[in-house]
Amino acid sequence: MKVSSTEVQNNFGKYLKYVELNEEIIVTKKGREVAKITRFQGDASVMEGSAEYRTTGGWVTYEEFLELVEASEQRFELIDGVVYNLAAPTFAHQHIVHEIHGSFYNWFKDKKCIPLTSPFDVTFMKSKENTCVVQPDIIVICDKENINKKGKYKGVPTLVIEVLSPSTRSKDMLKKLDLYKQCGVKEYWIVDPQNTQIFVYSLEKNDIRNSKAYRKGADANVVSDYFRGLQVSMNDIFECK
């Protein structure tokens, strides 16, 4: 990210947040690059696992987040004022997404709803002061009218799927469950490759109406509670395990 020396002087705290997120700041003066600000590599306190970074400098606003995203080549999520750096997924992770999305694509074909895969921003308004932006692994949207002329989605997915990784486990199981529950998502699948199981949460009125766990070897298919007839083979999903 390139910024002028005046901008750095006036907004040092904001740019310090970006540096904590592993974003390199190039400082320019009269159009010439004069300095570089980078994160101190010896400070491991800003890391959450090997794939995520979060700031220690306070709440990151939605406007600051948009500025960061527009200026960076990295992928980020914003949840409750905290920015998370999204690492590149593994082969096993992508295989799971591919298998689920393939089944979803065939099942939803010629239906109103459509399944999409990451990277695709979904913006949630938890409150007037708390806008969150996430990139779920798979979403099913039934309100395509909420895609604006710029191709940005401003609605609420009906179904959301996250595939766990060591660095996102707590975020996906706790923070995102709370986010989706509060913001009107109807169903949330958490896919756990390590234990070859899938949790399906039925969400309603800011609460968990029902939940079920499916495990490879015990269940042939994982079944949607909201979309009657939608199911995916557990063996296909965890074939790489």
C-alpha positions as CSV (number, residue, x, y, z in Angstrom):
1,M,0.0,0.0,0.0
2,K,1.4,3.4,-0.9
3,V,0.5,6.5,1.1
4,S,1.8,10.0,1.4
5,S,3.9,11.2,4.3
6,T,1.2,13.6,5.3
7,E,-1.3,10.8,5.4
8,V,0.9,8.8,7.6
9,Q,1.5,11.7,10.0
10,N,-2.2,12.4,10.3
11,N,-3.4,8.8,10.5
12,F,-0.5,6.9,12.0
13,G,-2.7,4.8,14.2
14,K,-4.7,3.6,11.3
15,Y,-1.7,2.6,9.2
16,L,-0.2,0.9,12.2
17,K,-3.2,-1.4,12.2
18,Y,-2.6,-2.2,8.6
19,V,1.1,-3.0,9.4
20,E,-0.1,-5.4,12.1
21,L,-2.1,-7.2,9.4
22,N,1.1,-7.9,7.5
23,E,0.4,-5.1,5.0
24,E,3.6,-3.3,3.9
25,I,3.2,0.5,3.9
26,I,5.3,2.5,1.3
27,V,5.5,6.1,2.4
28,T,5.8,8.7,-0.5
29,K,6.8,12.3,-0.4
30,K,6.2,14.5,-3.5
31,G,5.5,11.3,-5.4
32,R,8.9,9.7,-4.5
33,E,9.1,6.6,-2.2
34,V,11.0,7.6,0.9
35,A,10.3,5.0,3.6
36,K,8.7,1.6,4.3
37,I,6.8,0.5,7.4
38,T,6.6,-3.2,8.0
39,R,5.5,-5.5,10.9
40,F,8.1,-6.4,13.5
41,Q,8.7,-10.1,12.9
42,G,9.7,-10.8,16.4
43,D,6.2,-10.0,17.8
44,A,4.2,-13.2,17.7
45,S,1.3,-11.7,19.8
46,V,-0.5,-10.4,16.7
47,M,-0.7,-13.9,15.2
48,E,-3.5,-16.4,15.5
49,G,-2.1,-19.6,14.2
50,S,0.1,-19.4,11.1
51,A,-2.6,-18.2,8.8
52,E,-4.2,-15.2,10.5
53,Y,-3.3,-11.8,11.8
54,R,-5.3,-9.5,14.0
55,T,-4.6,-6.0,15.2
56,T,-3.9,-5.0,18.8
57,G,-4.6,-1.3,18.1
58,G,-8.4,-1.3,18.7
59,W,-11.5,-1.5,16.7
60,V,-11.2,-1.4,12.9
61,T,-14.1,0.4,11.2
62,Y,-15.9,-0.7,8.1
63,E,-14.5,2.3,6.2
64,E,-10.9,1.5,7.3
65,F,-11.5,-2.1,6.2
66,L,-12.7,-1.1,2.8
67,E,-9.6,1.1,2.4
68,L,-7.3,-1.8,3.4
69,V,-9.0,-4.2,1.0
70,E,-8.9,-1.8,-2.0
71,A,-5.2,-1.1,-1.5
72,S,-4.1,-4.7,-0.8
73,E,-3.7,-7.9,-2.7
74,Q,-4.4,-10.0,0.4
75,R,-7.8,-11.3,1.4
76,F,-9.4,-10.2,4.7
77,E,-12.5,-10.6,6.8
78,L,-13.9,-8.2,9.3
79,I,-15.7,-9.5,12.4
80,D,-16.7,-7.4,15.3
81,G,-14.0,-4.8,14.6
82,V,-11.2,-7.4,14.1
83,V,-9.6,-8.0,10.8
84,Y,-8.5,-11.5,9.9
85,N,-6.0,-12.3,7.1
86,L,-7.2,-15.3,5.0
87,A,-4.4,-17.7,4.0
88,A,-4.5,-19.8,0.9
89,P,-6.4,-23.0,1.3
90,T,-4.9,-26.5,1.2
91,F,-5.7,-29.1,-1.5
92,A,-7.8,-31.1,1.0
93,H,-9.8,-28.0,1.9
94,Q,-10.4,-27.2,-1.8
95,H,-11.4,-30.8,-2.5
96,I,-14.1,-30.7,0.1
97,V,-15.4,-27.4,-1.2
98,H,-15.4,-28.8,-4.8
99,E,-17.3,-31.9,-3.8
100,I,-20.0,-30.0,-1.8
101,H,-20.4,-27.3,-4.4
102,G,-20.6,-29.9,-7.2
103,S,-23.5,-31.6,-5.5
104,F,-25.1,-28.2,-4.7
105,Y,-24.7,-27.0,-8.3
106,N,-26.6,-30.1,-9.6
107,W,-29.3,-29.9,-7.0
108,F,-30.0,-26.2,-7.3
109,K,-29.9,-26.1,-11.1
110,D,-33.1,-24.6,-12.5
111,K,-34.1,-23.6,-9.0
112,K,-34.5,-20.1,-7.5
113,C,-31.4,-20.3,-5.3
114,I,-27.8,-20.5,-6.4
115,P,-24.6,-21.8,-4.6
116,L,-21.4,-19.8,-4.8
117,T,-17.9,-20.4,-3.6
118,S,-15.2,-18.1,-2.1
119,P,-13.8,-15.6,-2.7
120,F,-17.1,-13.6,-2.6
121,D,-17.7,-10.9,0.0
122,V,-20.8,-11.1,2.2
123,T,-21.6,-8.0,4.2
124,F,-23.6,-8.3,7.5
125,M,-25.0,-5.5,9.6
126,K,-24.9,-6.7,13.2
127,S,-25.7,-3.2,14.3
128,K,-25.5,0.3,13.1
129,E,-21.9,0.6,14.3
130,N,-20.9,-3.0,13.5
131,T,-20.6,-4.0,9.9
132,C,-18.9,-7.4,9.3
133,V,-17.5,-8.7,6.0
134,V,-16.8,-12.4,5.5
135,Q,-15.9,-14.8,2.7
136,P,-17.6,-18.1,3.5
137,D,-16.3,-21.2,1.6
138,I,-19.8,-21.8,0.2
139,I,-23.0,-19.8,0.3
140,V,-26.5,-20.4,-1.1
141,I,-28.3,-17.2,-1.9
142,C,-32.0,-17.1,-2.7
143,D,-32.2,-13.3,-3.0
144,K,-30.4,-12.6,-6.2
145,E,-32.2,-9.3,-6.4
146,N,-29.8,-8.0,-3.7
147,I,-26.8,-8.2,-6.1
148,N,-26.3,-4.6,-7.2
149,K,-25.1,-3.3,-10.6
150,K,-21.5,-3.6,-9.5
151,G,-22.0,-7.3,-8.8
152,K,-21.8,-6.8,-5.0
153,Y,-24.1,-8.8,-2.8
154,K,-26.0,-6.9,-0.1
155,G,-28.3,-9.7,1.1
156,V,-28.3,-12.5,3.6
157,P,-27.4,-16.1,2.4
158,T,-29.9,-18.8,3.3
159,L,-27.2,-21.4,3.8
160,V,-23.5,-20.9,4.7
161,I,-20.7,-23.5,4.8
162,E,-17.3,-23.1,6.4
163,V,-14.5,-25.8,6.1
164,L,-12.3,-25.7,9.3
165,S,-8.6,-25.3,9.2
166,P,-6.2,-25.2,12.3
167,S,-6.0,-21.4,12.1
168,T,-9.7,-20.7,11.6
169,R,-11.2,-23.3,13.9
170,S,-12.2,-21.0,16.8
171,K,-13.3,-18.2,14.4
172,D,-15.6,-20.5,12.3
173,M,-17.1,-22.4,15.3
174,L,-17.7,-19.5,17.6
175,K,-17.5,-16.0,16.0
176,K,-19.1,-17.0,12.7
177,L,-21.8,-19.1,14.3
178,D,-22.7,-16.1,16.4
179,L,-22.6,-13.8,13.4
180,Y,-24.7,-15.9,11.2
181,K,-27.2,-16.6,14.0
182,Q,-27.7,-12.9,14.7
183,C,-27.9,-11.8,11.0
184,G,-30.6,-14.1,9.6
185,V,-28.8,-17.1,8.0
186,K,-31.1,-20.1,8.1
187,E,-28.6,-22.9,8.1
188,Y,-24.9,-23.2,8.9
189,W,-22.7,-26.2,8.1
190,I,-19.3,-26.5,9.8
191,V,-17.1,-29.1,8.0
192,D,-14.4,-30.6,10.2
193,P,-11.8,-32.4,8.0
194,Q,-9.7,-33.5,11.0
195,N,-12.5,-35.5,12.6
196,T,-14.3,-36.2,9.3
197,Q,-17.6,-34.8,10.6
198,I,-20.0,-32.1,9.7
199,F,-22.2,-30.0,12.1
200,V,-25.5,-28.7,10.7
201,Y,-27.1,-25.8,12.6
202,S,-30.6,-24.7,11.9
203,L,-30.9,-21.0,12.9
204,E,-34.0,-19.0,13.7
205,K,-34.8,-15.7,15.5
206,N,-31.2,-15.2,16.7
207,D,-31.1,-18.8,18.2
208,I,-30.1,-22.3,17.3
209,R,-33.4,-24.1,16.6
210,N,-31.8,-27.5,15.9
211,S,-28.3,-29.0,15.4
212,K,-27.1,-32.4,14.2
213,A,-23.6,-34.0,13.7
214,Y,-22.8,-36.2,10.8
215,R,-19.7,-38.5,10.9
216,K,-18.0,-40.4,8.1
217,G,-18.5,-44.1,8.7
218,A,-21.7,-43.6,10.7
219,D,-23.7,-41.5,8.2
220,A,-23.9,-42.1,4.5
221,N,-24.9,-38.5,3.7
222,V,-25.0,-35.0,5.3
223,V,-28.6,-33.7,5.0
224,S,-29.9,-30.2,4.8
225,D,-32.6,-29.4,7.3
226,Y,-33.8,-26.3,5.4
227,F,-33.7,-27.5,1.8
228,R,-35.6,-30.8,1.8
229,G,-34.0,-33.4,-0.4
230,L,-30.5,-31.7,-0.5
231,Q,-27.8,-34.1,0.7
232,V,-24.1,-34.8,0.0
233,S,-22.2,-38.1,0.3
234,M,-19.9,-38.1,3.3
235,N,-17.5,-40.5,1.5
236,D,-17.2,-38.1,-1.4
237,I,-16.6,-35.1,0.9
238,F,-13.9,-36.8,2.9
239,E,-12.4,-38.9,0.1
240,C,-9.0,-37.3,0.6
241,K,-8.9,-38.1,4.3
